[in-house]
Amino acid sequence: MRINKFIAQATGLSRRAADDAIDTGRVQVNGKPPDAGQQVADTNIVTLDGQRITPSVKTITTMLNKPIGYVCSRDGQGSKTIYDLLPEDLHQLKPVGRLDKNSSGLLLMTTDGTMAHELTHPKFEKIKKYKIALNKDLSEDDFEKITATGVELEDGLSKFSLDYINAQNKEWKVEMKEGKNRQIRRTFEHLGYNVVKLHRTHFGSYVLASLPAGTYKILE
């Protein structure tokens, strides 16, 4: 395992922060400063600021109800981040997929790389469900474009199912298997709509249910 990945898994630091720690002499492997990109094994003694560190063997997964206004990164660059909602001992968790700053709802975070891969890789076709609100009524023609023919975006065709939440044409349930970056927002923007609310409720077999906004629970 590369030294920066080893440090990231053991401490929750980003790999960039781990590289900085190496560059500034805070890290030693078997009592010596490591080279950038050095491979380390479980038998090596790795220390950070003089304290031995070891990657966590047991995987941890949480479900977070992400509020609007938080970004899915460690460095918010002036914004609040999802890590502000977690205790320090869970900062090694990484988000499975992302929700943008203005979106809310179900966000899985884990140390299990296999689980993250199976939830996000297109070949596994994990269903994601959202509740959205638009700035104006969705026309029948645009409904057909989104659900039947698809909308051509710069990174490929976007198509997903829509169902009514109520009698209005502004609020919809979205169900999709794809996972392009900001796909729902970009699809509607392409057709002249703004998504004013986007809330994820399901991801694969995981359901947000009644978990309060800004809180998390550790999953079995």
LUMRONU-758224 format. One record per residue (C-alpha): residue number from 1; x, y, z; residue in three letters. Coordinates in nm, 2 decimals. Last residue first. Example, Ala and Ser with C-alpha at 12.3 -4.5 7.8 and 13.67 -1.06 7.14 Angstrom:
2
<node><i>2</i><c1>1.37</c1><c2>-0.11</c2><c3>0.71</c3><aa>SER</aa></node>
<node><i>1</i><c1>1.23</c1><c2>-0.45</c2><c3>0.78</c3><aa>ALA</aa></node>
***
This chain:
220
<node><i>220</i><c1>-2.47</c1><c2>-0.29</c2><c3>1.07</c3><aa>GLU</aa></node>
<node><i>219</i><c1>-2.52</c1><c2>0.08</c2><c3>1.00</c3><aa>LEU</aa></node>
<node><i>218</i><c1>-2.40</c1><c2>0.37</c2><c3>1.21</c3><aa>ILE</aa></node>
<node><i>217</i><c1>-2.65</c1><c2>0.65</c2><c3>1.23</c3><aa>LYS</aa></node>
<node><i>216</i><c1>-2.63</c1><c2>1.01</c2><c3>1.12</c3><aa>TYR</aa></node>
<node><i>215</i><c1>-2.78</c1><c2>1.35</c2><c3>1.20</c3><aa>THR</aa></node>
<node><i>214</i><c1>-2.79</c1><c2>1.68</c2><c3>1.01</c3><aa>GLY</aa></node>
<node><i>213</i><c1>-3.15</c1><c2>1.63</c2><c3>0.90</c3><aa>ALA</aa></node>
<node><i>212</i><c1>-3.34</c1><c2>1.38</c2><c3>1.12</c3><aa>PRO</aa></node>
<node><i>211</i><c1>-3.35</c1><c2>1.01</c2><c3>1.02</c3><aa>LEU</aa></node>
<node><i>210</i><c1>-3.72</c1><c2>0.94</c2><c3>0.95</c3><aa>SER</aa></node>
<node><i>209</i><c1>-3.68</c1><c2>0.71</c2><c3>0.64</c3><aa>ALA</aa></node>
<node><i>208</i><c1>-3.34</c1><c2>0.74</c2><c3>0.47</c3><aa>LEU</aa></node>
<node><i>207</i><c1>-3.37</c1><c2>0.41</c2><c3>0.29</c3><aa>VAL</aa></node>
<node><i>206</i><c1>-3.07</c1><c2>0.18</c2><c3>0.20</c3><aa>TYR</aa></node>
<node><i>205</i><c1>-3.13</c1><c2>-0.11</c2><c3>-0.04</c3><aa>SER</aa></node>
<node><i>204</i><c1>-2.98</c1><c2>0.08</c2><c3>-0.34</c3><aa>GLY</aa></node>
<node><i>203</i><c1>-2.97</c1><c2>0.44</c2><c3>-0.24</c3><aa>PHE</aa></node>
<node><i>202</i><c1>-3.31</c1><c2>0.58</c2><c3>-0.13</c3><aa>HIS</aa></node>
<node><i>201</i><c1>-3.44</c1><c2>0.92</c2><c3>-0.01</c3><aa>THR</aa></node>
<node><i>200</i><c1>-3.23</c1><c2>1.18</c2><c3>-0.19</c3><aa>ARG</aa></node>
<node><i>199</i><c1>-3.36</c1><c2>1.54</c2><c3>-0.17</c3><aa>HIS</aa></node>
<node><i>198</i><c1>-3.34</c1><c2>1.79</c2><c3>-0.45</c3><aa>LEU</aa></node>
<node><i>197</i><c1>-3.51</c1><c2>2.13</c2><c3>-0.42</c3><aa>LYS</aa></node>
<node><i>196</i><c1>-3.51</c1><c2>2.43</c2><c3>-0.65</c3><aa>VAL</aa></node>
<node><i>195</i><c1>-3.43</c1><c2>2.24</c2><c3>-0.97</c3><aa>VAL</aa></node>
<node><i>194</i><c1>-3.43</c1><c2>2.50</c2><c3>-1.24</c3><aa>ASN</aa></node>
<node><i>193</i><c1>-3.60</c1><c2>2.44</c2><c3>-1.57</c3><aa>TYR</aa></node>
<node><i>192</i><c1>-3.51</c1><c2>2.53</c2><c3>-1.93</c3><aa>GLY</aa></node>
<node><i>191</i><c1>-3.47</c1><c2>2.19</c2><c3>-2.09</c3><aa>LEU</aa></node>
<node><i>190</i><c1>-3.10</c1><c2>2.16</c2><c3>-2.05</c3><aa>HIS</aa></node>
<node><i>189</i><c1>-3.15</c1><c2>2.29</c2><c3>-1.69</c3><aa>GLU</aa></node>
<node><i>188</i><c1>-3.37</c1><c2>1.99</c2><c3>-1.63</c3><aa>PHE</aa></node>
<node><i>187</i><c1>-3.11</c1><c2>1.74</c2><c3>-1.74</c3><aa>THR</aa></node>
<node><i>186</i><c1>-2.83</c1><c2>1.93</c2><c3>-1.57</c3><aa>ARG</aa></node>
<node><i>185</i><c1>-3.01</c1><c2>1.92</c2><c3>-1.23</c3><aa>ARG</aa></node>
<node><i>184</i><c1>-3.08</c1><c2>1.55</c2><c3>-1.25</c3><aa>ILE</aa></node>
<node><i>183</i><c1>-2.73</c1><c2>1.46</c2><c3>-1.37</c3><aa>GLN</aa></node>
<node><i>182</i><c1>-2.53</c1><c2>1.65</c2><c3>-1.12</c3><aa>ARG</aa></node>
<node><i>181</i><c1>-2.23</c1><c2>1.43</c2><c3>-1.21</c3><aa>ASN</aa></node>
<node><i>180</i><c1>-2.36</c1><c2>1.12</c2><c3>-1.40</c3><aa>LYS</aa></node>
<node><i>179</i><c1>-2.49</c1><c2>0.84</c2><c3>-1.18</c3><aa>GLY</aa></node>
<node><i>178</i><c1>-2.73</c1><c2>0.62</c2><c3>-1.37</c3><aa>GLU</aa></node>
<node><i>177</i><c1>-2.98</c1><c2>0.39</c2><c3>-1.21</c3><aa>LYS</aa></node>
<node><i>176</i><c1>-3.26</c1><c2>0.64</c2><c3>-1.17</c3><aa>MET</aa></node>
<node><i>175</i><c1>-3.59</c1><c2>0.71</c2><c3>-0.99</c3><aa>GLU</aa></node>
<node><i>174</i><c1>-3.72</c1><c2>1.07</c2><c3>-0.95</c3><aa>VAL</aa></node>
<node><i>173</i><c1>-4.03</c1><c2>1.16</c2><c3>-0.75</c3><aa>LYS</aa></node>
<node><i>172</i><c1>-4.17</c1><c2>1.49</c2><c3>-0.87</c3><aa>TRP</aa></node>
<node><i>171</i><c1>-4.29</c1><c2>1.83</c2><c3>-0.76</c3><aa>GLU</aa></node>
<node><i>170</i><c1>-4.36</c1><c2>2.11</c2><c3>-1.01</c3><aa>LYS</aa></node>
<node><i>169</i><c1>-4.64</c1><c2>1.94</c2><c3>-1.21</c3><aa>ASN</aa></node>
<node><i>168</i><c1>-4.88</c1><c2>1.97</c2><c3>-0.91</c3><aa>GLN</aa></node>
<node><i>167</i><c1>-5.14</c1><c2>1.70</c2><c3>-0.82</c3><aa>ALA</aa></node>
<node><i>166</i><c1>-4.90</c1><c2>1.54</c2><c3>-0.56</c3><aa>ASN</aa></node>
<node><i>165</i><c1>-4.57</c1><c2>1.36</c2><c3>-0.56</c3><aa>ILE</aa></node>
<node><i>164</i><c1>-4.61</c1><c2>1.26</c2><c3>-0.92</c3><aa>TYR</aa></node>
<node><i>163</i><c1>-4.37</c1><c2>1.01</c2><c3>-1.08</c3><aa>ASP</aa></node>
<node><i>162</i><c1>-4.06</c1><c2>1.05</c2><c3>-1.30</c3><aa>LEU</aa></node>
<node><i>161</i><c1>-3.83</c1><c2>0.78</c2><c3>-1.45</c3><aa>SER</aa></node>
<node><i>160</i><c1>-3.48</c1><c2>0.85</c2><c3>-1.57</c3><aa>PHE</aa></node>
<node><i>159</i><c1>-3.30</c1><c2>0.93</c2><c3>-1.90</c3><aa>LYS</aa></node>
<node><i>158</i><c1>-2.98</c1><c2>1.11</c2><c3>-1.96</c3><aa>SER</aa></node>
<node><i>157</i><c1>-2.78</c1><c2>1.05</c2><c3>-2.28</c3><aa>LEU</aa></node>
<node><i>156</i><c1>-2.41</c1><c2>1.12</c2><c3>-2.28</c3><aa>GLY</aa></node>
<node><i>155</i><c1>-2.14</c1><c2>1.34</c2><c3>-2.13</c3><aa>ASP</aa></node>
<node><i>154</i><c1>-2.23</c1><c2>1.67</c2><c3>-2.30</c3><aa>GLU</aa></node>
<node><i>153</i><c1>-2.60</c1><c2>1.60</c2><c3>-2.23</c3><aa>LEU</aa></node>
<node><i>152</i><c1>-2.86</c1><c2>1.44</c2><c3>-2.47</c3><aa>GLU</aa></node>
<node><i>151</i><c1>-3.20</c1><c2>1.42</c2><c3>-2.30</c3><aa>VAL</aa></node>
<node><i>150</i><c1>-3.38</c1><c2>1.08</c2><c3>-2.31</c3><aa>GLY</aa></node>
<node><i>149</i><c1>-3.64</c1><c2>0.94</c2><c3>-2.54</c3><aa>THR</aa></node>
<node><i>148</i><c1>-3.88</c1><c2>0.80</c2><c3>-2.29</c3><aa>ALA</aa></node>
<node><i>147</i><c1>-3.86</c1><c2>0.95</c2><c3>-1.93</c3><aa>THR</aa></node>
<node><i>146</i><c1>-3.68</c1><c2>1.28</c2><c3>-1.99</c3><aa>ILE</aa></node>
<node><i>145</i><c1>-3.82</c1><c2>1.36</c2><c3>-2.33</c3><aa>LYS</aa></node>
<node><i>144</i><c1>-4.17</c1><c2>1.25</c2><c3>-2.25</c3><aa>GLU</aa></node>
<node><i>143</i><c1>-4.18</c1><c2>1.47</c2><c3>-1.94</c3><aa>PHE</aa></node>
<node><i>142</i><c1>-4.04</c1><c2>1.75</c2><c3>-2.16</c3><aa>ASP</aa></node>
<node><i>141</i><c1>-4.34</c1><c2>1.71</c2><c3>-2.40</c3><aa>ASP</aa></node>
<node><i>140</i><c1>-4.59</c1><c2>1.69</c2><c3>-2.11</c3><aa>GLU</aa></node>
<node><i>139</i><c1>-4.46</c1><c2>2.02</c2><c3>-1.97</c3><aa>SER</aa></node>
<node><i>138</i><c1>-4.30</c1><c2>2.04</c2><c3>-1.62</c3><aa>LEU</aa></node>
<node><i>137</i><c1>-4.46</c1><c2>2.32</c2><c3>-1.42</c3><aa>ASP</aa></node>
<node><i>136</i><c1>-4.22</c1><c2>2.59</c2><c3>-1.29</c3><aa>LYS</aa></node>
<node><i>135</i><c1>-3.93</c1><c2>2.64</c2><c3>-1.05</c3><aa>ASN</aa></node>
<node><i>134</i><c1>-3.89</c1><c2>2.26</c2><c3>-1.01</c3><aa>LEU</aa></node>
<node><i>133</i><c1>-3.92</c1><c2>2.05</c2><c3>-0.69</c3><aa>ALA</aa></node>
<node><i>132</i><c1>-3.74</c1><c2>1.72</c2><c3>-0.64</c3><aa>ILE</aa></node>
<node><i>131</i><c1>-3.78</c1><c2>1.40</c2><c3>-0.44</c3><aa>LYS</aa></node>
<node><i>130</i><c1>-3.51</c1><c2>1.15</c2><c3>-0.50</c3><aa>TYR</aa></node>
<node><i>129</i><c1>-3.46</c1><c2>0.78</c2><c3>-0.56</c3><aa>LYS</aa></node>
<node><i>128</i><c1>-3.14</c1><c2>0.59</c2><c3>-0.64</c3><aa>LYS</aa></node>
<node><i>127</i><c1>-3.14</c1><c2>0.24</c2><c3>-0.79</c3><aa>ILE</aa></node>
<node><i>126</i><c1>-2.82</c1><c2>0.04</c2><c3>-0.80</c3><aa>LYS</aa></node>
<node><i>125</i><c1>-2.74</c1><c2>-0.07</c2><c3>-1.15</c3><aa>GLU</aa></node>
<node><i>124</i><c1>-2.44</c1><c2>-0.30</c2><c3>-1.06</c3><aa>PHE</aa></node>
<node><i>123</i><c1>-2.27</c1><c2>-0.23</c2><c3>-1.40</c3><aa>LYS</aa></node>
<node><i>122</i><c1>-2.28</c1><c2>0.15</c2><c3>-1.34</c3><aa>PRO</aa></node>
<node><i>121</i><c1>-2.03</c1><c2>0.13</c2><c3>-1.05</c3><aa>HIS</aa></node>
<node><i>120</i><c1>-2.15</c1><c2>0.34</c2><c3>-0.75</c3><aa>THR</aa></node>
<node><i>119</i><c1>-2.30</c1><c2>0.09</c2><c3>-0.50</c3><aa>LEU</aa></node>
<node><i>118</i><c1>-2.07</c1><c2>-0.20</c2><c3>-0.58</c3><aa>GLU</aa></node>
<node><i>117</i><c1>-1.76</c1><c2>0.03</c2><c3>-0.57</c3><aa>HIS</aa></node>
<node><i>116</i><c1>-1.85</c1><c2>0.18</c2><c3>-0.23</c3><aa>ALA</aa></node>
<node><i>115</i><c1>-1.91</c1><c2>-0.17</c2><c3>-0.08</c3><aa>MET</aa></node>
<node><i>114</i><c1>-1.58</c1><c2>-0.29</c2><c3>-0.20</c3><aa>THR</aa></node>
<node><i>113</i><c1>-1.40</c1><c2>0.02</c2><c3>-0.07</c3><aa>GLY</aa></node>
<node><i>112</i><c1>-1.54</c1><c2>-0.03</c2><c3>0.28</c3><aa>ASP</aa></node>
<node><i>111</i><c1>-1.44</c1><c2>0.27</c2><c3>0.49</c3><aa>THR</aa></node>
<node><i>110</i><c1>-1.79</c1><c2>0.41</c2><c3>0.46</c3><aa>THR</aa></node>
<node><i>109</i><c1>-2.02</c1><c2>0.71</c2><c3>0.41</c3><aa>MET</aa></node>
<node><i>108</i><c1>-2.37</c1><c2>0.69</c2><c3>0.27</c3><aa>LEU</aa></node>
<node><i>107</i><c1>-2.56</c1><c2>1.01</c2><c3>0.20</c3><aa>LEU</aa></node>
<node><i>106</i><c1>-2.93</c1><c2>1.02</c2><c3>0.21</c3><aa>LEU</aa></node>
<node><i>105</i><c1>-3.08</c1><c2>1.37</c2><c3>0.20</c3><aa>GLY</aa></node>
<node><i>104</i><c1>-3.00</c1><c2>1.71</c2><c3>0.08</c3><aa>SER</aa></node>
<node><i>103</i><c1>-2.90</c1><c2>1.91</c2><c3>-0.23</c3><aa>SER</aa></node>
<node><i>102</i><c1>-2.77</c1><c2>2.27</c2><c3>-0.25</c3><aa>ASN</aa></node>
<node><i>101</i><c1>-2.41</c1><c2>2.18</c2><c3>-0.17</c3><aa>LYS</aa></node>
<node><i>100</i><c1>-2.40</c1><c2>1.89</c2><c3>-0.42</c3><aa>ASP</aa></node>
<node><i>99</i><c1>-2.47</c1><c2>1.53</c2><c3>-0.31</c3><aa>LEU</aa></node>
<node><i>98</i><c1>-2.20</c1><c2>1.28</c2><c3>-0.37</c3><aa>ARG</aa></node>
<node><i>97</i><c1>-2.14</c1><c2>0.91</c2><c3>-0.44</c3><aa>GLY</aa></node>
<node><i>96</i><c1>-2.03</c1><c2>0.70</c2><c3>-0.15</c3><aa>VAL</aa></node>
<node><i>95</i><c1>-1.88</c1><c2>0.95</c2><c3>0.09</c3><aa>PRO</aa></node>
<node><i>94</i><c1>-1.56</c1><c2>0.86</c2><c3>0.27</c3><aa>LYS</aa></node>
<node><i>93</i><c1>-1.52</c1><c2>0.77</c2><c3>0.63</c3><aa>LEU</aa></node>
<node><i>92</i><c1>-1.19</c1><c2>0.85</c2><c3>0.80</c3><aa>GLN</aa></node>
<node><i>91</i><c1>-1.35</c1><c2>1.14</c2><c3>0.98</c3><aa>HIS</aa></node>
<node><i>90</i><c1>-1.55</c1><c2>0.90</c2><c3>1.20</c3><aa>LEU</aa></node>
<node><i>89</i><c1>-1.33</c1><c2>0.93</c2><c3>1.51</c3><aa>ASP</aa></node>
<node><i>88</i><c1>-1.36</c1><c2>1.31</c2><c3>1.48</c3><aa>GLU</aa></node>
<node><i>87</i><c1>-1.73</c1><c2>1.31</c2><c3>1.54</c3><aa>PRO</aa></node>
<node><i>86</i><c1>-1.95</c1><c2>1.37</c2><c3>1.23</c3><aa>LEU</aa></node>
<node><i>85</i><c1>-2.15</c1><c2>1.68</c2><c3>1.13</c3><aa>LEU</aa></node>
<node><i>84</i><c1>-1.86</c1><c2>1.90</c2><c3>1.05</c3><aa>ASP</aa></node>
<node><i>83</i><c1>-1.73</c1><c2>1.62</c2><c3>0.83</c3><aa>TYR</aa></node>
<node><i>82</i><c1>-2.02</c1><c2>1.69</c2><c3>0.59</c3><aa>ILE</aa></node>
<node><i>81</i><c1>-1.86</c1><c2>2.02</c2><c3>0.51</c3><aa>THR</aa></node>
<node><i>80</i><c1>-1.94</c1><c2>2.38</c2><c3>0.59</c3><aa>LYS</aa></node>
<node><i>79</i><c1>-1.83</c1><c2>2.63</c2><c3>0.33</c3><aa>SER</aa></node>
<node><i>78</i><c1>-1.51</c1><c2>2.85</c2><c3>0.33</c3><aa>GLY</aa></node>
<node><i>77</i><c1>-1.30</c1><c2>2.63</c2><c3>0.10</c3><aa>GLN</aa></node>
<node><i>76</i><c1>-1.50</c1><c2>2.32</c2><c3>0.22</c3><aa>GLY</aa></node>
<node><i>75</i><c1>-1.19</c1><c2>2.11</c2><c3>0.26</c3><aa>ASP</aa></node>
<node><i>74</i><c1>-1.29</c1><c2>1.76</c2><c3>0.36</c3><aa>ARG</aa></node>
<node><i>73</i><c1>-1.54</c1><c2>1.71</c2><c3>0.08</c3><aa>SER</aa></node>
<node><i>72</i><c1>-1.91</c1><c2>1.65</c2><c3>0.04</c3><aa>CYS</aa></node>
<node><i>71</i><c1>-2.03</c1><c2>2.01</c2><c3>0.08</c3><aa>VAL</aa></node>
<node><i>70</i><c1>-2.28</c1><c2>2.13</c2><c3>0.33</c3><aa>TYR</aa></node>
<node><i>69</i><c1>-2.54</c1><c2>2.40</c2><c3>0.27</c3><aa>GLY</aa></node>
<node><i>68</i><c1>-2.85</c1><c2>2.19</c2><c3>0.24</c3><aa>ILE</aa></node>
<node><i>67</i><c1>-2.86</c1><c2>1.92</c2><c3>0.51</c3><aa>PRO</aa></node>
<node><i>66</i><c1>-2.71</c1><c2>1.57</c2><c3>0.47</c3><aa>LYS</aa></node>
<node><i>65</i><c1>-2.91</c1><c2>1.29</c2><c3>0.64</c3><aa>ASN</aa></node>
<node><i>64</i><c1>-2.61</c1><c2>1.07</c2><c3>0.71</c3><aa>LEU</aa></node>
<node><i>63</i><c1>-2.60</c1><c2>0.69</c2><c3>0.68</c3><aa>MET</aa></node>
<node><i>62</i><c1>-2.29</c1><c2>0.54</c2><c3>0.83</c3><aa>THR</aa></node>
<node><i>61</i><c1>-2.05</c1><c2>0.26</c2><c3>0.73</c3><aa>THR</aa></node>
<node><i>60</i><c1>-1.76</c1><c2>0.13</c2><c3>0.93</c3><aa>ILE</aa></node>
<node><i>59</i><c1>-1.51</c1><c2>-0.14</c2><c3>0.81</c3><aa>THR</aa></node>
<node><i>58</i><c1>-1.30</c1><c2>-0.32</c2><c3>1.07</c3><aa>LYS</aa></node>
<node><i>57</i><c1>-0.93</c1><c2>-0.33</c2><c3>0.97</c3><aa>VAL</aa></node>
<node><i>56</i><c1>-0.85</c1><c2>0.03</c2><c3>1.06</c3><aa>SER</aa></node>
<node><i>55</i><c1>-0.52</c1><c2>0.14</c2><c3>0.92</c3><aa>PRO</aa></node>
<node><i>54</i><c1>-0.23</c1><c2>0.16</c2><c3>1.17</c3><aa>THR</aa></node>
<node><i>53</i><c1>-0.06</c1><c2>0.46</c2><c3>1.33</c3><aa>ILE</aa></node>
<node><i>52</i><c1>0.23</c1><c2>0.48</c2><c3>1.56</c3><aa>ARG</aa></node>
<node><i>51</i><c1>0.27</c1><c2>0.82</c2><c3>1.73</c3><aa>GLN</aa></node>
<node><i>50</i><c1>0.59</c1><c2>1.03</c2><c3>1.68</c3><aa>GLY</aa></node>
<node><i>49</i><c1>0.42</c1><c2>1.30</c2><c3>1.49</c3><aa>ASP</aa></node>
<node><i>48</i><c1>0.28</c1><c2>1.03</c2><c3>1.25</c3><aa>LEU</aa></node>
<node><i>47</i><c1>0.45</c1><c2>0.69</c2><c3>1.29</c3><aa>THR</aa></node>
<node><i>46</i><c1>0.46</c1><c2>0.39</c2><c3>1.06</c3><aa>VAL</aa></node>
<node><i>45</i><c1>0.61</c1><c2>0.06</c2><c3>1.18</c3><aa>ILE</aa></node>
<node><i>44</i><c1>0.63</c1><c2>-0.18</c2><c3>0.89</c3><aa>ASN</aa></node>
<node><i>43</i><c1>0.48</c1><c2>-0.53</c2><c3>0.92</c3><aa>THR</aa></node>
<node><i>42</i><c1>0.15</c1><c2>-0.43</c2><c3>0.77</c3><aa>ASP</aa></node>
<node><i>41</i><c1>0.34</c1><c2>-0.34</c2><c3>0.45</c3><aa>ALA</aa></node>
<node><i>40</i><c1>0.45</c1><c2>0.00</c2><c3>0.31</c3><aa>VAL</aa></node>
<node><i>39</i><c1>0.51</c1><c2>0.11</c2><c3>-0.05</c3><aa>GLN</aa></node>
<node><i>38</i><c1>0.68</c1><c2>0.44</c2><c3>-0.10</c3><aa>GLN</aa></node>
<node><i>37</i><c1>0.50</c1><c2>0.70</c2><c3>-0.32</c3><aa>GLY</aa></node>
<node><i>36</i><c1>0.70</c1><c2>0.99</c2><c3>-0.18</c3><aa>ALA</aa></node>
<node><i>35</i><c1>1.00</c1><c2>0.85</c2><c3>0.00</c3><aa>ASP</aa></node>
<node><i>34</i><c1>0.97</c1><c2>0.77</c2><c3>0.37</c3><aa>PRO</aa></node>
<node><i>33</i><c1>1.16</c1><c2>0.95</c2><c3>0.66</c3><aa>PRO</aa></node>
<node><i>32</i><c1>1.32</c1><c2>0.68</c2><c3>0.88</c3><aa>LYS</aa></node>
<node><i>31</i><c1>1.23</c1><c2>0.52</c2><c3>1.21</c3><aa>GLY</aa></node>
<node><i>30</i><c1>1.07</c1><c2>0.21</c2><c3>1.06</c3><aa>ASN</aa></node>
<node><i>29</i><c1>0.86</c1><c2>0.44</c2><c3>0.84</c3><aa>VAL</aa></node>
<node><i>28</i><c1>0.85</c1><c2>0.80</c2><c3>0.96</c3><aa>GLN</aa></node>
<node><i>27</i><c1>0.60</c1><c2>1.08</c2><c3>0.91</c3><aa>VAL</aa></node>
<node><i>26</i><c1>0.60</c1><c2>1.44</c2><c3>1.03</c3><aa>ARG</aa></node>
<node><i>25</i><c1>0.89</c1><c2>1.54</c2><c3>0.80</c3><aa>GLY</aa></node>
<node><i>24</i><c1>0.71</c1><c2>1.83</c2><c3>0.63</c3><aa>THR</aa></node>
<node><i>23</i><c1>0.69</c1><c2>1.64</c2><c3>0.29</c3><aa>ASP</aa></node>
<node><i>22</i><c1>0.53</c1><c2>1.33</c2><c3>0.46</c3><aa>ILE</aa></node>
<node><i>21</i><c1>0.27</c1><c2>1.54</c2><c3>0.64</c3><aa>ALA</aa></node>
<node><i>20</i><c1>0.20</c1><c2>1.73</c2><c3>0.31</c3><aa>ASP</aa></node>
<node><i>19</i><c1>0.15</c1><c2>1.39</c2><c3>0.13</c3><aa>ASP</aa></node>
<node><i>18</i><c1>-0.10</c1><c2>1.29</c2><c3>0.40</c3><aa>ALA</aa></node>
<node><i>17</i><c1>-0.29</c1><c2>1.62</c2><c3>0.36</c3><aa>ALA</aa></node>
<node><i>16</i><c1>-0.31</c1><c2>1.54</c2><c3>-0.01</c3><aa>ARG</aa></node>
<node><i>15</i><c1>-0.42</c1><c2>1.19</c2><c3>0.06</c3><aa>ARG</aa></node>
<node><i>14</i><c1>-0.70</c1><c2>1.32</c2><c3>0.28</c3><aa>SER</aa></node>
<node><i>13</i><c1>-0.65</c1><c2>1.27</c2><c3>0.65</c3><aa>LEU</aa></node>
<node><i>12</i><c1>-0.88</c1><c2>1.01</c2><c3>0.82</c3><aa>GLY</aa></node>
<node><i>11</i><c1>-0.60</c1><c2>0.88</c2><c3>1.03</c3><aa>THR</aa></node>
<node><i>10</i><c1>-0.53</c1><c2>0.52</c2><c3>0.95</c3><aa>ALA</aa></node>
<node><i>9</i><c1>-0.68</c1><c2>0.51</c2><c3>0.61</c3><aa>GLN</aa></node>
<node><i>8</i><c1>-0.53</c1><c2>0.83</c2><c3>0.50</c3><aa>ALA</aa></node>
<node><i>7</i><c1>-0.18</c1><c2>0.74</c2><c3>0.64</c3><aa>ILE</aa></node>
<node><i>6</i><c1>-0.18</c1><c2>0.41</c2><c3>0.45</c3><aa>PHE</aa></node>
<node><i>5</i><c1>-0.30</c1><c2>0.58</c2><c3>0.13</c3><aa>LYS</aa></node>
<node><i>4</i><c1>-0.01</c1><c2>0.83</c2><c3>0.16</c3><aa>ASN</aa></node>
<node><i>3</i><c1>0.24</c1><c2>0.55</c2><c3>0.22</c3><aa>ILE</aa></node>
<node><i>2</i><c1>0.13</c1><c2>0.35</c2><c3>-0.09</c3><aa>ARG</aa></node>
<node><i>1</i><c1>0.00</c1><c2>0.00</c2><c3>0.00</c3><aa>MET</aa></node>
***
